[in-house]
Amino acid sequence: MNVRLSQKGWVVIPAALRKKYNLKPGVEVQVVDYGGVLSLVPLHRDPIRAGAGLLRGADSLAQGVVEEHRQERARDEVRLRAG
């Protein structure tokens, strides 16, 4: 979707995207430069509440790390026996 930059540097965000991302007048966004790619990131009024539950899942991160470590040790043992 293309937009045009005005002489004042304004960009009009298309209505479909404003609706999709719930962007209403007065909402603050941060402009982020990802090495040549500009991104508009909506700022949350309460970032703690917005991020609550973000990492929730069936498995815990600690269990995943322990399992990965176990698998790595098993691979190392196989290599030592073969070598």
Secondary structure, 3 states (H helix, E strand, C coil): CCCCCCCCCCCCCCHHHHHHCCCCCCCCEEEEECCCCEEEEECCCCHHHHHCCCCCCCCCHHHHHHHHHHHHHHHHHHHHHHC
